[in-house]
Amino acid sequence: MTLQLPPNETAHSWIAEQGTAALAAGREIVQRIKADPTAGALDVLDRWNELAIAVGEVSAIAGSFSELHPSEAARDAADLVSQDIAKLYTEIGLDRELYDVFAGLSEDGLDEQALRLLQKVRQDFTRSGVDKDDATRARITEINERMVVLSQDFGKHLRDDVRGIDVAPASLQGLPQDWIDAHPASDAGTVHITTDYPDMIPFSTFSTDAAARRALRLEFLNRGWPANDAILQELFALRREYATLLGYDSWADYNAETKMIGDGAAIAAFIDKIAAAAEESGLRDREVVLRRLQQDRPEATTIDAADLGYYAELVRKEQLDVDAQKVRTYFDFTKVRAGLLDVTGKLFGLRYEPVDAGLWHEDVTSYDVYLIDGGEHLGRIHLDLHPREGKFKHAAQFSLVNGIAGRQLPEGVLACNFSRGLMEHSDVVTLFHEFGHLVHHIVAGRQRWARFSGVATEWDFVEAPSQMLEEWAWDADILQTFATDAAGEPIPRELVDAMRKADDFGKGYQARTQMFYAAVSYWFHTRQYDDLTARLVELQAQYSLFPYIDGTHFHASFGHLDGYSSGYYTYMWSLVIAKDMFSAFDRDDLYARDAATRYRDRVLAPGGTKDAADLVEDFLGRPYSFDAFAAWLAE
C-alpha cells in the first residue's frame, strides 16, 4: 500500500479531513484501552500501536505539507492539523486514567521489544507530567499548546523571510558563467541576489565585490529578525517553565534525559572538550586565511564571516591547488542524483525503481525501493531538491509514512534547495548526508511497533549514519562513476585527493564554529537572558574563532533552536561516532560487502529497537570511542 495524495487544489480540505479522522480514531482507541483495564499487556500495546499508526501518519503528512506544499492554503491547513494533533498528544500524555492502565500492566510474558515499548510509554507519561496535580497539568497543557504555535510561527518566518540585495552586473565578477547566465540584469540594470542557498553560497564564495558580499551576509544573518527574537524569548521561557514543573533544573536537563548524553551538564562538558581539541588546528588555519586577506587589505587584523568563504576559497585555489569553479564542472545535478542512487544502491544492496507518485510538485521525483537480494519491496522515497517560494529553506528528511511489518511500507521525502545545473561539491556532500536519513527511514521500516520504526533512535545518534555516508562523496573511485564534465571525462583522481586535503583545511575552526552554535543552543535553554543578541555575542567570542558582525542577529534564523532546542551538540556528538563507525570500512574498497551489509543490518535496520550505543557495539564489536575523531581532527 502506498500513500495517495489529492490534487493540489483540494489538498487543504483533504488534510483537514485527515486530521479530523485521525483525532476521532485516536480518541476512540484511548477509550477502548481505558474501557478494558483487565486486558493483557500485549493487547493494550497493540491498541496503543494502532493509535500511533492512525495519528502518527497524519501528523507526518501534515508536517511535510507545512514545509513543502506549494499551496499556502494547504500549508496553513496542515499547521492547524499539527496543532490539533499536538493537543491530542498532550491530552493523552496527561490522562491519569490511561496512565494507570499502563502502570498496572504485568510485564510477564512480554518479549524484549514489547517490554521495551512498555517502558518507553511509561517514561513518556511521566515526562509529560501525568503524575502532577490538576493545576500543574492544566498549565502543562497550556504550555504545550502555545509551544506548538510558536514553533510554527518561527518556521513560517524563516520560510517567508527571503531577503536580498540588488547589485550591478560588475559585482558578479568571479562567479561561474552558468550562474551569471542564470541571473540576468533587470530593466533597472541590477541583479537581484537572494539569501536562498543557491544564491547565497556561490556569491559569498566567488564574488570579488567585498562590499556586496558583506551586504548579503548582513541580510542572511538577519533573516527572521526581529519577529523571531520575541518568539524565541517566549519559547525559551515556556520550555524553562515546563522543565521546572516536571522537576528538572533546566530544559537542557529534561531534553538530554532520553539522549545518549544523559544530562545537560554533560553537554557543556562535551562542547568544551571539542573546542579544546579543535583550538590548535583552528588557530593555525585561521591565520592562513587572515594572511591571504592581508594581501588585499594590509590593515586587516581579523577576518569574519563576510570574508571567510571567499578567502578560504582563495587559499584552497592558490595554495592547495583546488579551484571550486573547476570542481563544480564535474557535478551536474542530473548526473549527481543518478550517481547518488547508484552508489547507495550498490552499497546497501538496494534497487530504485522510478514511479509516478503524483506528489505536490513536478520537481519531485519518486522511487520504489527494493532489496536486491530477494527483491523485497522496502518502501518509497521522494526527492524534492530545488528551491521554490514557500518551501523549507534548508535540507532535511521528512517522514510521510512509518513502515509497519506486514502492514504498510515506509515513505519519506528528501527536501533540499540545490541548483538545477552545476552543483558545488559541498552540495553533493549535503545530498549524500541527507539521503542517509532517507535510507535509514526506509531500511528501518520493518518493525512491529510504530515507536521503533525508521529513524527512531536517540536524537544525538540520528546524524551519525548520515555523516558517515558523506565519506562516499569524497572517494575518487566512487566519484568517477558519476562526476563527469561536459565532455564526459571523469573527475581526475589527483583533483579528488586535492579536494580532500583542501576540505581538511579549516576543520578546526569549523569545529569551533559548530561549538559556538552548540553553546547557543545549550545556554539559551539553560538560563534566562534579557538580550539574546548580547549573550550570542559573548558565546561567539568564547567559542568561535571569528568575530561577531555588528548589527546581526543570527539566532533569529537558527532553525535548530526550534526542533533541536538545546541539542545542537548532537551534530558533533554524532560525528564522533560516525568517524568511529567508518573505521570499520576498507578505505580502498568502500563497497566491500561484509562491512556494508553488517552496517545496514545492525545499525540501520533495527531502527529504535535497541539503544544506539548497543547498535554501534553490535557493528564494531566494541563500544564506540573518541579516538578516530581525535585522530582526524589532529591531522
C-alpha positions as CSV (number, residue, x, y, z in Angstrom):
1,M,0.0,0.0,0.0
2,T,1.4,3.4,-1.0
3,L,0.2,6.9,0.0
4,Q,-2.2,8.6,-2.3
5,L,-2.3,12.4,-2.1
6,P,-5.0,14.6,-3.6
7,P,-4.6,17.2,-6.3
8,N,-3.0,20.4,-5.0
9,E,-6.2,22.4,-5.4
10,T,-8.0,20.2,-2.8
11,A,-5.0,19.4,-0.6
12,H,-6.1,21.9,2.1
13,S,-9.5,20.3,2.6
14,W,-8.1,16.8,2.3
15,I,-5.5,17.3,5.1
16,A,-8.2,18.9,7.3
17,E,-10.4,15.9,6.8
18,Q,-7.5,13.5,7.5
19,G,-6.8,15.4,10.7
20,T,-10.4,15.2,11.8
21,A,-10.4,11.4,11.2
22,A,-7.1,10.9,13.0
23,L,-8.3,12.8,16.1
24,A,-11.5,10.7,16.2
25,A,-9.6,7.5,15.7
26,G,-7.1,8.4,18.4
27,R,-9.7,9.3,21.0
28,E,-11.7,6.1,20.2
29,I,-8.7,3.9,20.7
30,V,-7.9,5.7,24.0
31,Q,-11.4,5.0,25.2
32,R,-11.1,1.3,24.2
33,I,-7.9,1.0,26.2
34,K,-9.5,2.6,29.3
35,A,-12.7,0.7,28.9
36,D,-11.0,-2.7,29.4
37,P,-8.5,-2.3,32.2
38,T,-8.2,-6.1,32.6
39,A,-6.8,-6.6,29.1
40,G,-3.4,-8.2,28.9
41,A,-0.3,-6.1,28.3
42,L,0.1,-7.3,24.7
43,D,-3.5,-6.4,23.8
44,V,-3.1,-2.9,25.3
45,L,0.2,-2.4,23.5
46,D,-1.4,-3.5,20.2
47,R,-4.1,-0.9,20.7
48,W,-1.5,1.7,21.5
49,N,0.3,0.8,18.3
50,E,-2.9,1.4,16.4
51,L,-3.1,4.8,17.9
52,A,0.4,5.6,16.9
53,I,-0.2,4.5,13.4
54,A,-3.5,6.3,12.9
55,V,-2.4,9.6,14.4
56,G,1.3,9.4,13.6
57,E,0.8,9.0,9.8
58,V,-1.4,12.1,9.6
59,S,0.9,14.0,11.8
60,A,3.8,13.2,9.5
61,I,1.9,14.2,6.3
62,A,0.8,17.5,8.0
63,G,4.4,18.2,8.9
64,S,5.6,17.6,5.3
65,F,2.7,19.7,3.9
66,S,3.6,22.5,6.2
67,E,7.2,22.7,5.0
68,L,6.9,21.6,1.4
69,H,3.5,22.0,-0.2
70,P,3.3,24.8,-2.8
71,S,-0.2,25.7,-1.8
72,E,-0.3,28.3,1.0
73,A,-3.8,27.1,1.9
74,A,-2.5,23.5,2.3
75,R,0.4,24.7,4.4
76,D,-1.9,26.7,6.7
77,A,-4.4,23.8,6.9
78,A,-1.5,21.4,7.8
79,D,-0.4,23.7,10.6
80,L,-3.9,23.6,12.1
81,V,-3.9,19.8,11.9
82,S,-0.5,19.7,13.6
83,Q,-1.8,21.9,16.3
84,D,-4.8,19.7,16.9
85,I,-2.7,16.5,16.9
86,A,-0.3,18.1,19.4
87,K,-3.2,19.0,21.6
88,L,-4.4,15.3,21.4
89,Y,-0.9,14.1,22.4
90,T,-0.9,16.5,25.3
91,E,-4.3,15.3,26.4
92,I,-3.2,11.7,26.2
93,G,0.0,12.3,28.0
94,L,-1.8,13.9,30.9
95,D,-4.6,11.3,31.1
96,R,-4.1,9.7,34.5
97,E,-6.7,7.0,33.9
98,L,-4.9,6.0,30.8
99,Y,-1.6,6.1,32.5
100,D,-2.9,3.9,35.3
101,V,-3.7,1.2,32.7
102,F,-0.1,1.1,31.6
103,A,1.3,1.4,35.1
104,G,-0.7,-1.6,36.1
105,L,0.2,-3.9,33.2
106,S,2.1,-7.0,34.1
107,E,5.4,-7.4,32.3
108,D,5.2,-11.2,32.4
109,G,5.4,-12.9,29.1
110,L,6.3,-9.9,27.1
111,D,9.1,-10.3,24.6
112,E,12.1,-7.9,24.6
113,Q,10.6,-5.5,22.1
114,A,7.1,-5.3,23.8
115,L,8.8,-4.8,27.1
116,R,11.0,-2.0,25.7
117,L,7.9,-0.3,24.3
118,L,6.0,-0.6,27.6
119,Q,8.9,1.0,29.4
120,K,9.2,3.8,26.8
121,V,5.4,4.5,27.1
122,R,5.6,4.7,30.9
123,Q,8.5,7.1,30.6
124,D,6.6,9.3,28.1
125,F,3.8,9.6,30.6
126,T,6.0,10.7,33.5
127,R,7.9,13.1,31.2
128,S,4.5,14.6,30.2
129,G,3.6,15.4,33.8
130,V,0.8,12.9,34.3
131,D,1.7,12.5,38.0
132,K,1.3,16.2,38.7
133,D,-1.7,17.9,40.4
134,D,-4.6,19.2,38.4
135,A,-3.4,22.8,38.3
136,T,0.0,21.8,37.1
137,R,-1.3,19.5,34.5
138,A,-3.6,22.3,33.3
139,R,-0.6,24.7,33.0
140,I,1.4,22.0,31.1
141,T,-1.5,21.7,28.6
142,E,-1.4,25.5,28.1
143,I,2.4,25.4,27.6
144,N,2.3,22.6,25.1
145,E,-0.4,24.2,23.0
146,R,1.4,27.5,23.0
147,M,4.8,26.0,22.1
148,V,3.3,24.3,19.0
149,V,2.0,27.7,17.7
150,L,5.3,29.4,18.5
151,S,7.3,26.7,16.7
152,Q,5.1,27.0,13.6
153,D,5.4,30.8,13.6
154,F,9.2,30.6,13.9
155,G,9.4,28.2,11.0
156,K,7.0,30.3,8.9
157,H,9.1,33.4,9.4
158,L,12.1,31.5,8.2
159,R,10.4,30.2,5.1
160,D,8.9,33.5,4.1
161,D,11.7,35.9,5.1
162,V,13.8,35.7,1.9
163,R,15.9,38.8,1.7
164,G,18.3,40.0,-0.9
165,I,20.4,42.8,-2.4
166,D,20.5,44.4,-5.8
167,V,23.9,44.7,-7.3
168,A,25.5,46.0,-10.5
169,P,26.5,43.2,-13.0
170,A,30.1,44.1,-12.2
171,S,29.5,42.5,-8.7
172,L,29.2,39.1,-10.4
173,Q,32.8,39.1,-11.4
174,G,34.4,35.9,-10.2
175,L,31.2,33.9,-10.3
176,P,30.8,30.9,-12.6
177,Q,29.5,31.7,-16.0
178,D,26.5,29.4,-15.8
179,W,25.5,31.1,-12.5
180,I,25.9,34.6,-14.1
181,D,23.7,33.4,-17.1
182,A,21.0,32.4,-14.7
183,H,21.0,35.8,-13.1
184,P,20.3,38.4,-15.9
185,A,20.1,42.1,-15.1
186,S,16.6,43.6,-14.6
187,D,15.2,46.5,-16.6
188,A,16.8,48.7,-14.0
189,G,20.2,47.3,-14.8
190,T,20.7,45.5,-11.5
191,V,20.9,41.8,-10.5
192,H,18.9,40.6,-7.5
193,I,20.8,38.2,-5.2
194,T,18.7,36.4,-2.5
195,T,19.6,34.8,0.8
196,D,18.4,31.4,-0.5
197,Y,21.3,28.9,-0.6
198,P,21.7,28.6,-4.4
199,D,22.4,32.4,-4.4
200,M,24.0,32.9,-1.1
201,I,26.7,30.2,-1.1
202,P,28.1,30.9,-4.6
203,F,28.0,34.6,-4.3
204,S,29.7,34.5,-0.9
205,T,32.4,32.2,-2.2
206,F,33.2,33.7,-5.6
207,S,32.2,37.3,-5.9
208,T,35.1,39.7,-5.9
209,D,32.9,42.5,-4.6
210,A,33.7,42.6,-0.9
211,A,31.1,45.2,-0.1
212,A,28.3,43.2,-1.8
213,R,29.4,40.0,-0.1
214,R,29.2,41.8,3.3
215,A,25.8,43.3,2.4
216,L,24.4,39.9,1.5
217,R,25.9,38.3,4.7
218,L,24.2,41.0,6.8
219,E,20.8,40.2,5.2
220,F,21.4,36.5,5.6
221,L,22.3,36.8,9.3
222,N,19.2,39.0,9.9
223,R,16.6,36.7,8.5
224,G,13.7,36.3,10.9
225,W,14.7,39.4,12.8
226,P,13.0,40.9,14.8
227,A,9.9,38.7,14.9
228,N,11.7,35.5,15.8
229,D,13.6,37.1,18.6
230,A,10.4,37.7,20.5
231,I,9.1,34.2,19.6
232,L,12.3,32.6,20.9
233,Q,12.2,34.5,24.2
234,E,8.7,33.3,24.8
235,L,9.5,29.7,23.6
236,F,12.6,29.5,25.9
237,A,10.6,30.8,28.8
238,L,7.9,28.2,28.3
239,R,10.5,25.4,28.0
240,R,12.1,26.6,31.2
241,E,8.8,26.6,33.0
242,Y,7.8,23.2,31.6
243,A,11.1,21.6,32.8
244,T,10.7,23.3,36.2
245,L,7.2,22.0,36.6
246,L,8.5,18.5,36.0
247,G,11.3,18.8,38.5
248,Y,14.3,19.4,36.2
249,D,16.9,22.1,36.7
250,S,16.7,23.2,33.1
251,W,15.2,22.4,29.8
252,A,18.6,21.1,28.7
253,D,18.4,18.5,31.5
254,Y,14.9,17.5,30.6
255,N,15.8,17.2,26.9
256,A,19.0,15.3,27.5
257,E,17.5,12.6,29.7
258,T,16.4,10.5,26.7
259,K,19.6,11.1,24.7
260,M,22.8,9.2,24.7
261,I,24.5,12.0,26.6
262,G,22.2,11.7,29.6
263,D,22.1,15.1,31.2
264,G,22.6,18.8,30.5
265,A,25.9,19.3,32.3
266,A,27.5,16.6,30.0
267,I,26.5,18.8,27.0
268,A,28.5,21.7,28.3
269,A,31.5,19.4,29.1
270,F,31.3,17.9,25.6
271,I,31.2,21.4,24.0
272,D,34.3,22.4,25.9
273,K,36.1,19.2,25.1
274,I,35.6,19.6,21.3
275,A,36.5,23.3,21.5
276,A,39.8,22.5,23.2
277,A,40.6,19.7,20.8
278,A,40.0,21.9,17.8
279,E,41.8,25.0,19.0
280,E,45.3,24.4,17.8
281,S,44.5,23.5,14.2
282,G,41.7,26.1,14.1
283,L,44.0,28.9,15.1
284,R,46.6,27.7,12.6
285,D,44.2,27.6,9.7
286,R,42.6,30.9,10.6
287,E,46.0,32.6,10.5
288,V,46.5,31.2,6.9
289,V,43.2,32.7,5.8
290,L,43.9,36.0,7.6
291,R,47.3,36.3,5.9
292,R,45.6,35.8,2.5
293,L,43.1,38.6,3.3
294,Q,46.0,40.9,4.3
295,Q,47.5,40.5,0.8
296,D,44.4,42.5,-0.3
297,R,43.9,44.6,2.9
298,P,47.2,45.0,4.7
299,E,45.4,46.8,7.5
300,A,43.2,43.9,8.4
301,T,43.8,42.4,11.9
302,T,41.0,39.8,11.8
303,I,38.5,38.1,9.4
304,D,34.8,37.5,9.8
305,A,32.1,35.5,8.1
306,A,31.5,38.1,5.4
307,D,35.0,37.4,4.0
308,L,35.8,33.9,5.3
309,G,34.1,31.9,2.5
310,Y,35.8,34.0,-0.2
311,Y,39.3,33.9,1.2
312,A,39.2,30.3,2.4
313,E,38.3,29.5,-1.2
314,L,41.3,31.5,-2.5
315,V,43.6,29.6,-0.1
316,R,42.2,26.3,-1.4
317,K,42.7,27.5,-5.0
318,E,46.1,29.2,-4.7
319,Q,47.8,27.2,-2.0
320,L,46.1,23.8,-2.1
321,D,45.5,23.6,-5.9
322,V,41.7,23.2,-5.8
323,D,39.6,25.5,-7.9
324,A,36.0,25.1,-6.8
325,Q,34.8,26.5,-10.1
326,K,36.6,23.8,-11.9
327,V,35.4,21.2,-9.5
328,R,31.8,22.2,-10.0
329,T,32.0,21.4,-13.7
330,Y,32.1,17.8,-12.8
331,F,28.9,17.9,-10.8
332,D,25.8,18.3,-13.0
333,F,22.7,17.9,-10.9
334,T,21.1,15.2,-13.0
335,K,24.2,13.1,-13.0
336,V,24.7,13.6,-9.3
337,R,21.2,12.5,-8.5
338,A,21.6,9.4,-10.7
339,G,25.0,8.7,-9.1
340,L,23.6,9.0,-5.6
341,L,21.1,6.3,-6.3
342,D,23.7,4.1,-8.0
343,V,26.2,4.4,-5.1
344,T,23.7,3.9,-2.3
345,G,22.0,1.1,-4.2
346,K,25.3,-0.8,-4.6
347,L,26.4,0.0,-1.0
348,F,23.3,-1.1,0.8
349,G,22.1,-3.7,-1.7
350,L,19.1,-1.7,-2.9
351,R,17.3,-1.1,-6.2
352,Y,15.4,2.1,-7.0
353,E,12.6,1.9,-9.5
354,P,11.2,5.3,-10.8
355,V,7.5,5.7,-10.2
356,D,5.0,8.5,-10.9
357,A,3.7,9.1,-7.3
358,G,1.8,12.3,-8.1
359,L,3.2,14.4,-5.2
360,W,2.8,18.1,-4.8
361,H,5.2,19.5,-7.4
362,E,6.6,18.4,-10.8
363,D,10.1,18.8,-9.3
364,V,9.5,15.8,-7.0
365,T,11.0,12.5,-8.3
366,S,9.8,9.3,-6.7
367,Y,11.3,5.8,-6.5
368,D,10.2,2.4,-5.1
369,V,13.0,0.8,-3.1
370,Y,13.7,-2.9,-3.2
371,L,16.3,-5.2,-1.7
372,I,18.4,-6.7,-4.4
373,D,18.7,-10.0,-2.6
374,G,15.3,-11.5,-2.6
375,G,13.5,-8.5,-4.2
376,E,11.6,-7.4,-1.1
377,H,9.8,-4.1,-1.5
378,L,11.0,-1.9,1.3
379,G,9.3,1.4,0.7
380,R,9.1,4.6,-1.4
381,I,11.3,7.7,-1.5
382,H,10.6,11.2,-2.9
383,L,13.3,13.7,-3.8
384,D,12.2,17.4,-3.6
385,L,15.5,19.0,-4.3
386,H,15.1,22.5,-5.8
387,P,14.0,25.8,-4.1
388,R,10.6,27.5,-4.6
389,E,8.5,30.1,-2.9
390,G,7.1,29.0,0.4
391,K,9.3,25.9,0.7
392,F,11.6,24.8,3.5
393,K,14.9,26.6,3.1
394,H,17.4,24.2,4.4
395,A,17.9,20.4,3.9
396,A,16.2,17.7,5.7
397,Q,14.3,14.4,5.5
398,F,10.6,14.3,6.3
399,S,8.6,11.2,7.0
400,L,5.4,10.6,5.2
401,V,4.6,7.0,6.4
402,N,6.2,4.9,9.0
403,G,6.7,1.3,8.0
404,I,5.0,-1.4,9.9
405,A,5.9,-5.0,9.3
406,G,3.3,-6.8,7.3
407,R,1.0,-3.8,7.1
408,Q,2.4,-0.7,5.5
409,L,5.6,0.4,3.7
410,P,7.6,3.4,4.8
411,E,7.7,6.6,2.7
412,G,9.9,9.6,3.1
413,V,10.8,12.9,1.4
414,L,14.2,14.4,1.0
415,A,13.9,18.2,0.9
416,C,16.8,20.3,-0.3
417,N,17.5,23.5,-2.2
418,F,20.0,22.8,-4.9
419,S,20.8,24.4,-8.3
420,R,19.2,22.7,-11.4
421,G,22.6,23.0,-13.2
422,L,26.1,22.6,-11.8
423,M,26.5,21.9,-8.1
424,E,29.2,22.8,-5.6
425,H,30.8,19.8,-4.2
426,S,29.7,20.9,-0.8
427,D,26.1,20.5,-2.1
428,V,27.0,17.0,-3.2
429,V,28.2,16.1,0.3
430,T,25.0,17.6,1.7
431,L,22.9,15.5,-0.7
432,F,24.7,12.3,0.4
433,H,24.3,13.3,4.1
434,E,20.6,13.9,3.9
435,F,20.0,10.8,1.8
436,G,21.5,8.9,4.7
437,H,18.5,9.9,6.8
438,L,16.1,8.7,4.0
439,V,17.8,5.3,3.6
440,H,17.7,4.9,7.4
441,H,14.0,5.7,7.4
442,I,13.3,3.1,4.6
443,V,15.6,0.3,5.7
444,A,14.4,0.5,9.3
445,G,10.7,0.4,8.3
446,R,10.0,-3.2,9.1
447,Q,9.2,-3.1,12.8
448,R,6.1,-4.4,14.5
449,W,5.9,-1.3,16.8
450,A,5.5,2.1,15.2
451,R,7.5,3.6,18.1
452,F,10.6,1.9,16.8
453,S,10.1,2.3,13.0
454,G,12.5,4.4,10.9
455,V,14.9,6.9,12.4
456,A,13.6,6.2,15.9
457,T,16.9,6.1,17.8
458,E,18.3,8.6,20.2
459,W,18.3,12.1,18.8
460,D,22.1,12.5,19.3
461,F,22.7,9.5,17.2
462,V,20.5,10.2,14.2
463,E,23.1,12.3,12.4
464,A,25.8,9.6,12.7
465,P,24.7,7.4,9.8
466,S,24.3,10.5,7.5
467,Q,27.6,11.9,8.5
468,M,29.3,8.6,7.7
469,L,27.6,8.4,4.3
470,E,29.4,11.7,3.4
471,E,32.6,9.7,3.1
472,W,31.3,8.1,-0.1
473,A,31.1,11.6,-1.6
474,W,34.8,12.0,-1.1
475,D,36.1,8.8,-2.6
476,A,37.8,9.1,-6.0
477,D,36.7,5.7,-7.3
478,I,33.1,6.4,-6.4
479,L,33.0,10.0,-7.7
480,Q,34.5,8.9,-11.0
481,T,31.4,6.8,-11.6
482,F,29.1,9.9,-11.9
483,A,31.2,13.1,-11.7
484,T,32.0,13.9,-15.3
485,D,32.4,17.1,-17.1
486,A,30.5,18.3,-20.3
487,A,32.8,16.2,-22.4
488,G,32.1,13.1,-20.3
489,E,35.6,13.0,-18.7
490,P,35.5,11.7,-15.1
491,I,36.9,13.9,-12.4
492,P,40.7,13.3,-12.1
493,R,41.8,11.3,-9.1
494,E,44.5,13.8,-8.2
495,L,41.9,16.5,-8.1
496,V,39.8,14.5,-5.7
497,D,42.8,13.9,-3.5
498,A,43.5,17.6,-3.5
499,M,39.8,18.3,-2.7
500,R,40.0,16.1,0.4
501,K,43.2,17.8,1.5
502,A,41.6,21.2,0.9
503,D,38.4,20.1,2.8
504,D,40.6,19.2,5.8
505,F,41.8,22.8,5.8
506,G,39.7,24.7,8.2
507,K,38.2,21.7,10.0
508,G,39.5,23.0,13.3
509,Y,37.9,26.5,13.0
510,Q,34.8,24.9,11.6
511,A,34.5,22.7,14.6
512,R,34.9,25.7,16.8
513,T,32.0,27.4,14.9
514,Q,29.9,24.3,15.5
515,M,30.7,24.5,19.2
516,F,29.6,28.2,19.1
517,Y,26.2,27.0,17.7
518,A,26.0,24.2,20.2
519,A,26.8,26.6,23.0
520,V,24.0,29.0,21.8
521,S,21.6,26.0,21.7
522,Y,22.6,24.9,25.2
523,W,22.9,28.1,27.1
524,F,19.8,29.7,25.7
525,H,17.9,26.8,27.2
526,T,19.7,26.8,30.5
527,R,19.5,30.3,31.7
528,Q,17.3,33.4,31.0
529,Y,18.8,36.3,29.0
530,D,17.0,39.5,28.6
531,D,19.1,40.3,25.5
532,L,19.7,37.2,23.3
533,T,21.9,39.0,20.9
534,A,24.2,40.2,23.7
535,R,24.6,36.7,25.0
536,L,25.1,35.4,21.5
537,V,28.0,37.9,21.1
538,E,29.6,36.6,24.3
539,L,29.3,33.0,23.2
540,Q,30.7,33.7,19.8
541,A,33.7,35.4,21.4
542,Q,34.2,32.3,23.7
543,Y,33.9,29.6,21.2
544,S,34.1,30.8,17.6
545,L,37.4,31.8,16.2
546,F,35.7,34.6,14.1
547,P,34.2,37.8,15.4
548,Y,30.6,38.9,15.6
549,I,29.4,41.1,12.8
550,D,27.8,44.2,14.2
551,G,24.1,44.6,13.7
552,T,23.4,41.0,13.1
553,H,21.1,38.6,14.9
554,F,22.0,35.1,13.8
555,H,19.8,33.3,16.4
556,A,16.6,34.6,14.8
557,S,17.3,32.4,11.8
558,F,18.9,29.5,13.7
559,G,16.2,27.0,12.9
560,H,17.7,24.3,15.1
561,L,16.7,26.3,18.2
562,D,13.2,25.1,17.5
563,G,13.5,21.4,16.5
564,Y,16.8,20.6,18.2
565,S,16.2,23.0,21.1
566,S,19.2,22.5,23.5
567,G,20.6,19.7,21.5
568,Y,22.6,21.1,18.6
569,Y,25.7,19.4,20.1
570,T,24.3,16.3,18.6
571,Y,25.9,17.0,15.2
572,M,29.3,16.8,16.6
573,W,28.5,14.0,19.0
574,S,27.2,12.0,16.1
575,L,30.3,12.9,14.0
576,V,32.5,11.4,16.8
577,I,30.5,8.1,16.4
578,A,30.4,8.4,12.6
579,K,34.2,8.6,12.4
580,D,34.5,5.5,14.6
581,M,32.0,3.5,12.5
582,F,33.7,4.5,9.3
583,S,36.9,3.0,10.7
584,A,35.3,-0.5,10.1
585,F,35.2,0.1,6.4
586,D,38.0,-0.6,3.9
587,R,39.1,2.8,2.6
588,D,40.4,1.0,-0.6
589,D,37.0,-0.6,-1.2
590,L,34.1,1.3,0.2
591,Y,31.7,-1.2,-1.4
592,A,33.1,-4.2,0.5
593,R,30.0,-6.3,1.2
594,D,30.9,-7.6,4.6
595,A,31.1,-4.2,6.3
596,A,28.3,-2.6,4.3
597,T,25.8,-5.4,4.9
598,R,26.7,-5.7,8.5
599,Y,26.3,-1.9,8.9
600,R,22.9,-1.9,7.1
601,D,21.6,-4.8,9.1
602,R,23.0,-4.0,12.6
603,V,22.9,-0.2,12.7
604,L,20.2,1.0,10.2
605,A,17.6,-1.9,10.0
606,P,16.9,-2.2,13.8
607,G,15.5,1.4,13.9
608,G,14.7,2.2,17.5
609,T,14.6,-1.4,18.8
610,K,17.9,-1.0,20.6
611,D,19.8,1.8,22.3
612,A,22.2,3.5,19.9
613,A,25.3,2.5,21.9
614,D,24.3,-1.1,21.5
615,L,23.7,-0.8,17.8
616,V,27.2,0.7,17.3
617,E,28.8,-2.0,19.5
618,D,26.9,-4.7,17.6
619,F,28.5,-3.3,14.4
620,L,32.0,-2.5,15.7
621,G,32.3,-5.4,18.1
622,R,33.3,-2.9,20.8
623,P,31.9,0.2,22.4
624,Y,32.4,3.4,20.4
625,S,35.4,5.5,21.0
626,F,36.6,9.2,20.7
627,D,39.9,8.0,19.2
628,A,39.1,8.0,15.5
629,F,37.6,11.5,15.7
630,A,40.5,12.9,17.7
631,A,43.0,11.5,15.2
632,W,41.0,13.0,12.3
633,L,40.9,16.4,14.0
634,A,44.6,16.4,14.7
635,E,45.6,15.5,11.1
